[in-house]
Amino acid sequence: MASAPRHRLTQTVDPPAPVLRRRSASAVIVVLVAVVPALLGGWPFVTLLVTIGLIGIRELAHAFRRAGHSVDYRLSGALFLVTLLSITLRRTPVEILLAVSVAVMLPLVWSLTSARHQEALASAALTSLAVLYLALPLGAAGVMRGLEGASSRGWLQRIAEYLNSADTGLGLAWFLWGLSVTWLTDAVAYLFGARFGHTKLVPHLSPGKTRAGALAGLLAGSVTGCLGAAVFGVPLPFWLALLAGLVVSLTAQVGDLAESLMKRAAGLKDMGHLIPGHGGVVDRIDALLFSLPLTLALATLVEEVHWL
């Protein structure tokens, strides 16, 4: 099947002040929309994850169609729901494995009736990619928010108690830590790179990212890792909080570039236009899709290795 017509990407340069105001206003709204359900935990947070994922699936399906591949939104949306809920509802490992297996196998079965073998294979692969790309990291976020234990910071634990989620105060602390490291990495990299960046980081993927911005983002992530551990009561010693913040920051930037690869392949500047100044939902969470599973792995490791 011939590829769909590509629209040449044009770099538009807006005045810095309007761009910054638009991004800042959108960021405040995004934080409120994300943090309030996160504070509540439970079904409000799961509902947020489902909503984000379904919007993201639609954006990815549109992007893949622009790249010349048909992705069924109904099938990918249903598989996303099954996979995400199997993870967030704390099903057994076997049930989660079955859900992931179905997300890989069913798109192949779905494509068996097509006589266009190459296109059918590409569509099946991209359907599974869209489902797992969103469902696994968002599922990790749900599992992390539900981690049992108390935050060592009284103010956060009191908020958790007030919201009837005192038994998962530690999960809230870890989620806020990972969120802070990721978002501050992104914000500092953008601001510093726009002001001081000259050498492009990966120009064929993201013309706007610079090496100076990336290094500033790594520094911001490392510092945030330390400060966030103290502010939210995450059980990390200073040296490990510093290192963890650095690694999570690096992972977040890789996640950002990975999403840029998909956009470039589809000839898109943004995945969507839902969030002014930021693009679509996937544009806003691309770094989190890589950093949150790593944060969950870190939280699990700290829980198991008590000498930390």
ZALO-252828 format. One line per field, with one value per residue (C-alpha): residue number from 0; residue in three letters; x, y, z. Coordinates in Angstrom, 3 decimals, padded with zeros to 6 digits. Each point is the difference from the previous one (the first is absolute). Example, Ala and Ser with C-alpha at 12.3 -4.5 7.8 and 13.67 -1.06 7.14 Angstrom:
REM ZALO-252828
nr <- (0,1)
rest <- (ala,ser)
X <- (012.300,001.370)
Y <- (-004.500,003.440)
Z <- (007.800,-000.660)
//
This chain:
REM ZALO-252828
nr <- (0,1,2,3,4,5,6,7,8,9,10,11,12,13,14,15,16,17,18,19,20,21,22,23,24,25,26,27,28,29,30,31,32,33,34,35,36,37,38,39,40,41,42,43,44,45,46,47,48,49,50,51,52,53,54,55,56,57,58,59,60,61,62,63,64,65,66,67,68,69,70,71,72,73,74,75,76,77,78,79,80,81,82,83,84,85,86,87,88,89,90,91,92,93,94,95,96,97,98,99,100,101,102,103,104,105,106,107,108,109,110,111,112,113,114,115,116,117,118,119,120,121,122,123,124,125,126,127,128,129,130,131,132,133,134,135,136,137,138,139,140,141,142,143,144,145,146,147,148,149,150,151,152,153,154,155,156,157,158,159,160,161,162,163,164,165,166,167,168,169,170,171,172,173,174,175,176,177,178,179,180,181,182,183,184,185,186,187,188,189,190,191,192,193,194,195,196,197,198,199,200,201,202,203,204,205,206,207,208,209,210,211,212,213,214,215,216,217,218,219,220,221,222,223,224,225,226,227,228,229,230,231,232,233,234,235,236,237,238,239,240,241,242,243,244,245,246,247,248,249,250,251,252,253,254,255,256,257,258,259,260,261,262,263,264,265,266,267,268,269,270,271,272,273,274,275,276,277,278,279,280,281,282,283,284,285,286,287,288,289,290,291,292,293,294,295,296,297,298,299,300,301,302,303,304,305,306,307)
rest <- (met,ala,ser,ala,pro,arg,his,arg,leu,thr,gln,thr,val,asp,pro,pro,ala,pro,val,leu,arg,arg,arg,ser,ala,ser,ala,val,ile,val,val,leu,val,ala,val,val,pro,ala,leu,leu,gly,gly,trp,pro,phe,val,thr,leu,leu,val,thr,ile,gly,leu,ile,gly,ile,arg,glu,leu,ala,his,ala,phe,arg,arg,ala,gly,his,ser,val,asp,tyr,arg,leu,ser,gly,ala,leu,phe,leu,val,thr,leu,leu,ser,ile,thr,leu,arg,arg,thr,pro,val,glu,ile,leu,leu,ala,val,ser,val,ala,val,met,leu,pro,leu,val,trp,ser,leu,thr,ser,ala,arg,his,gln,glu,ala,leu,ala,ser,ala,ala,leu,thr,ser,leu,ala,val,leu,tyr,leu,ala,leu,pro,leu,gly,ala,ala,gly,val,met,arg,gly,leu,glu,gly,ala,ser,ser,arg,gly,trp,leu,gln,arg,ile,ala,glu,tyr,leu,asn,ser,ala,asp,thr,gly,leu,gly,leu,ala,trp,phe,leu,trp,gly,leu,ser,val,thr,trp,leu,thr,asp,ala,val,ala,tyr,leu,phe,gly,ala,arg,phe,gly,his,thr,lys,leu,val,pro,his,leu,ser,pro,gly,lys,thr,arg,ala,gly,ala,leu,ala,gly,leu,leu,ala,gly,ser,val,thr,gly,cys,leu,gly,ala,ala,val,phe,gly,val,pro,leu,pro,phe,trp,leu,ala,leu,leu,ala,gly,leu,val,val,ser,leu,thr,ala,gln,val,gly,asp,leu,ala,glu,ser,leu,met,lys,arg,ala,ala,gly,leu,lys,asp,met,gly,his,leu,ile,pro,gly,his,gly,gly,val,val,asp,arg,ile,asp,ala,leu,leu,phe,ser,leu,pro,leu,thr,leu,ala,leu,ala,thr,leu,val,glu,glu,val,his,trp,leu)
X <- (000.000,001.376,000.857,-002.353,001.184,002.427,-000.402,003.338,000.694,000.521,001.569,-001.955,001.606,-002.440,000.940,001.440,-002.346,-003.304,001.313,001.109,-003.311,-001.982,002.120,-000.102,-003.780,-000.471,002.499,-001.945,-003.209,001.751,001.471,-003.415,-001.652,002.730,000.845,-003.524,-000.912,003.507,-000.588,-003.309,001.402,-002.248,-002.655,000.404,003.631,-000.818,-002.688,002.598,002.376,-002.765,-000.964,003.596,000.638,-003.067,000.762,003.595,-001.097,-002.057,002.959,002.317,-002.528,-000.247,003.800,000.436,-002.692,001.901,003.044,-002.036,-001.085,-003.540,-000.483,-003.471,-000.792,-002.776,002.254,002.982,-002.228,-001.569,003.374,001.337,-002.853,000.468,003.758,-000.117,-002.749,001.676,003.031,-001.625,-002.539,002.917,-000.915,002.301,003.206,-001.559,-003.038,002.226,002.129,-003.126,-001.191,003.353,000.040,-003.457,001.184,002.746,-001.833,-003.501,001.096,001.774,-003.154,-001.999,002.199,-000.219,-002.827,002.032,001.612,002.501,002.451,002.614,-002.568,-001.871,003.191,000.944,-003.489,-000.010,003.432,-000.953,-003.266,001.888,002.595,-002.676,-001.665,003.147,001.718,-002.827,-001.484,003.191,001.382,-003.422,-000.575,003.337,-001.230,-003.137,001.986,002.416,-002.797,-001.394,003.241,-000.758,001.816,000.209,001.946,002.605,-001.130,-002.859,-001.586,-000.371,-001.181,-002.611,-001.285,-000.197,-001.893,-002.402,-000.720,-000.527,003.150,002.251,001.095,001.478,001.781,003.307,-001.369,-001.111,003.482,001.694,-002.410,000.510,003.766,000.064,-002.381,002.101,003.306,-001.486,-001.862,002.784,002.449,-002.236,-000.624,003.647,001.196,-002.501,000.710,003.774,000.252,-002.137,002.214,003.504,-000.192,001.769,001.132,-002.914,-000.295,-001.569,-000.995,-001.540,-002.474,-000.607,001.371,-000.932,002.050,003.569,002.935,000.077,-003.680,000.485,002.885,-001.981,-002.916,002.253,001.280,-003.544,-001.133,002.857,-000.639,-003.733,000.711,001.699,-002.478,-002.975,001.141,000.133,-003.236,-002.180,001.570,001.326,002.344,003.173,003.369,001.576,002.432,-002.643,-002.560,002.592,000.846,-003.626,-001.056,002.749,-000.962,-003.725,000.714,002.049,-002.729,-002.625,001.978,000.396,-003.775,-000.500,002.259,-001.728,-003.324,001.702,001.010,-003.654,-000.985,002.755,-000.992,-003.572,001.048,-001.564,001.220,-002.337,-002.083,-003.041,-001.201,-001.881,002.496,000.968,003.758,000.637,-001.852,-001.931,-000.244,002.809,002.204,-000.564,000.586,002.694,002.780,-002.161,-000.665,003.692,000.727,-002.937,000.733,003.602,-001.250,-002.179,002.989,002.035,-002.766,-000.231,003.766,000.135,-002.787,001.826,003.514,-000.577,003.581,-000.606)
Y <- (000.000,003.370,002.345,002.876,003.421,001.545,003.585,001.712,001.181,003.705,001.564,003.022,002.360,001.784,002.828,-001.635,001.800,-001.132,-003.541,-000.105,001.409,-002.501,-002.932,001.167,000.404,-003.422,-001.542,001.320,-001.555,-003.292,-000.121,000.586,-002.618,-002.550,000.700,000.143,-003.577,-001.098,001.381,-001.842,-003.257,-003.009,000.228,003.757,-000.632,-003.101,002.001,002.655,-002.650,-001.530,003.406,000.955,-003.355,-000.006,003.515,-001.065,-003.087,002.212,002.331,-002.902,-001.577,003.311,000.310,-003.529,000.597,003.108,-002.254,-002.207,-002.774,-000.794,-000.439,-000.886,002.349,-002.254,-003.047,001.868,001.850,-003.244,-001.701,003.030,-000.167,-003.713,000.333,003.109,-001.270,-003.387,001.851,002.734,-002.341,-002.085,-003.161,-003.015,-000.106,-002.731,002.162,002.962,-002.229,-001.218,003.580,000.998,-003.133,000.824,003.554,-001.515,-002.961,001.343,002.739,-002.721,-002.115,003.092,000.456,-003.569,000.837,002.672,-000.934,002.849,-001.917,002.685,002.623,-002.455,-000.840,003.668,000.879,-002.883,000.971,003.663,-000.882,-002.031,002.760,002.625,-002.184,-001.017,003.387,001.557,-002.789,-001.289,003.371,001.290,-003.303,000.495,003.411,-001.599,-002.693,002.596,002.209,-003.021,-000.938,-000.522,001.846,003.441,003.010,001.170,003.589,000.867,002.580,-002.461,-002.800,002.300,000.824,-003.715,-000.609,002.856,-001.549,-003.467,-001.432,-000.072,-003.583,001.036,003.198,-001.531,-000.711,003.614,001.158,-002.135,001.130,003.684,-000.542,-001.587,002.628,002.864,-001.330,-000.554,003.272,002.172,-001.727,000.890,003.588,000.838,-001.667,002.027,003.356,-000.360,-001.415,002.800,002.614,-001.456,-003.022,000.124,-003.544,-002.293,-003.200,-002.298,002.269,-002.733,-000.811,003.216,003.232,001.972,-001.996,001.054,-001.542,002.896,-000.510,-003.737,000.509,002.625,-002.439,-002.725,002.377,001.084,-003.616,-000.917,002.961,-000.687,-003.606,001.167,002.728,-002.143,-002.822,002.461,001.805,-003.040,-002.407,-002.542,-002.433,000.773,000.994,003.142,-001.743,-002.335,002.786,001.970,-002.965,-001.091,003.493,000.048,-003.398,000.742,003.365,-001.693,-002.587,002.730,001.751,-003.268,-000.459,003.449,-000.850,-003.345,001.773,002.448,-002.984,-000.969,003.571,000.357,-003.312,001.295,003.459,001.678,002.839,-000.942,-003.074,002.196,003.450,-000.633,001.841,003.480,000.444,-003.695,-001.836,-003.153,-002.265,-002.258,003.070,000.858,-003.464,-001.353,000.417,-001.420,-003.133,-000.839,001.487,-001.324,-003.720,000.685,001.827,-002.977,-002.319,002.242,000.068,-003.790,-000.379,002.330,-001.955,-003.293,001.196,001.248,001.142,002.948)
Z <- (000.000,-000.957,002.801,000.654,-001.160,002.431,001.084,000.208,003.516,000.240,003.021,001.101,002.428,002.281,002.336,003.145,002.409,-001.584,-000.397,003.621,001.247,-002.047,001.148,003.624,000.057,-001.572,002.427,003.001,-001.326,-000.746,003.516,001.574,-002.174,000.760,003.626,001.460,-001.065,001.027,003.483,000.217,-001.336,-000.599,-002.690,-000.661,-000.945,-002.037,-001.819,-000.817,-001.355,-002.146,-001.398,-000.782,-001.621,-002.232,-001.233,-000.560,-001.948,-002.301,-000.540,-000.808,-002.351,-001.856,-000.178,-001.330,-002.626,-001.083,-000.417,-002.334,002.365,001.083,003.757,001.295,002.892,001.341,000.201,001.446,002.489,001.225,000.338,001.860,002.512,000.611,000.465,002.186,002.276,000.372,001.369,002.092,001.595,001.273,-001.818,000.312,-002.081,-002.141,-000.801,-000.866,-002.222,-001.769,-000.568,-001.488,-002.157,-001.340,-000.785,-002.166,-001.557,-000.673,-002.446,-002.007,-000.017,-000.919,-003.090,-001.319,-002.409,-001.794,-003.312,000.378,002.110,000.593,000.915,002.236,001.870,000.425,001.249,002.474,001.317,000.373,001.733,002.595,000.315,000.678,002.635,001.872,-000.379,002.022,002.104,001.629,001.228,001.064,001.749,001.770,001.153,001.425,001.814,001.373,001.334,001.815,001.775,003.662,002.743,001.540,-001.203,002.510,-000.577,002.288,-002.295,-002.864,002.244,001.538,-003.485,-000.768,003.246,-000.731,-003.409,001.514,-001.583,003.054,-000.703,-003.367,001.049,-001.073,-003.461,-000.276,001.032,-002.655,-002.703,000.815,000.080,-003.469,-001.360,001.371,-001.330,-003.451,-000.364,001.383,-002.312,-002.925,001.141,000.694,-003.201,-002.015,001.671,000.165,-003.496,-001.461,001.641,-000.211,-002.295,-003.350,-000.833,-000.822,002.000,-002.608,-002.906,-002.153,002.788,001.904,-001.486,003.101,002.512,000.741,001.824,002.451,000.767,000.473,002.428,001.914,000.169,001.422,002.671,000.845,000.234,002.305,002.310,-000.043,000.916,003.196,000.868,-000.923,002.266,002.896,-000.826,-000.702,002.462,-002.469,001.819,-001.942,001.476,-001.447,-002.337,-001.410,-000.410,-001.970,-002.226,-000.399,-001.018,-002.632,-001.458,000.005,-001.650,-002.727,-000.531,-000.268,-002.736,-001.905,000.240,-001.472,-002.944,-000.536,-000.466,-002.367,-002.140,-000.418,-000.851,-002.575,-001.606,-000.284,-001.198,003.041,002.168,002.872,000.732,000.636,000.930,003.233,002.226,-001.284,-000.134,000.616,-002.774,000.788,003.014,-001.219,-000.485,003.658,001.482,-002.350,002.569,002.803,-002.031,000.391,003.422,002.046,-000.551,001.045,003.096,000.887,-000.423,002.304,002.604,-000.116,000.321,003.000,001.653,-000.479,000.868,003.543,000.587,-002.371)
//
